[in-house]
């Protein structure tokens, strides 16, 4: 019986290690994309301020860049609606 529990714990640990490693990799990618997004947003905002003067005319600038989506581990964190 002790060996079965040890085997179950080891299997669980290997599974979780893989899940956590995947999450860390995804989060590092998210951080890089977030930095790239920050630069793109600043460039867009400066171009928008130069072109659009706010005198009631419709803005003809391209839409602002979209922020990257943060990785989320369902089995590690509570639901976003619960947090």
For each residue, the residues with C-beta under 8 A, 3 or more apart:
1: 4 5
2: 5 6
3: 6 7
4: 1 7 8
5: 1 2 8 9
6: 2 3 9 10
7: 3 4 10 11
8: 4 5 11 12
9: 5 6 12 13
10: 6 7 13 14
11: 7 8 14 15
12: 8 9 15 16
13: 9 10 16 17
14: 10 11 17 18
15: 11 12 18 19
16: 12 13 19 20
17: 13 14 20 21
18: 14 15 21 22
19: 15 16 22 23 73 75 76
20: 16 17 23 24 76
21: 17 18 24 25
22: 18 19 25 26
23: 19 20 26 27 71 73 76
24: 20 21 27 28
25: 21 22 28 29
26: 22 23 29 30 71
27: 23 24 30 31 70 71
28: 24 25 31 32
29: 25 26 32 33
30: 26 27 33 34 68 69 70 71
31: 27 28 34 35
32: 28 29 35 36
33: 29 30 36 37 68
34: 30 31 37 38 67 68
35: 31 32 38 39
36: 32 33 39 40
37: 33 34 40 41 65 66 67 68
38: 34 35 41 42
39: 35 36 42 43
40: 36 37 43 44 65
41: 37 38 44 45 64 65
42: 38 39 45 46
43: 39 40 46 47
44: 40 41 47 48 61 62 64 65
45: 41 42 48 49 64
46: 42 43 49 50
47: 43 44 50 51 61
48: 44 45 51 52 59 61 64
49: 45 46 52
50: 46 47
51: 47 48 59 60 61
52: 48 49 57 59 60 61
53: 57
54:
55:
56:
57: 52 53
58:
59: 48 51 52
60: 51 52
61: 44 47 48 51 52
62: 44
63:
64: 41 44 45 48
65: 37 40 41 44
66: 37
67: 34 37
68: 30 33 34 37
69: 30
70: 27 30
71: 23 26 27 30
72: 77 80
73: 19 23 76 77
74: 77 79
75: 19
76: 19 20 23 73
77: 72 73 74 83
78: 82 83
79: 74 82 83
80: 72 83
81:
82: 78 79
83: 77 78 79 80
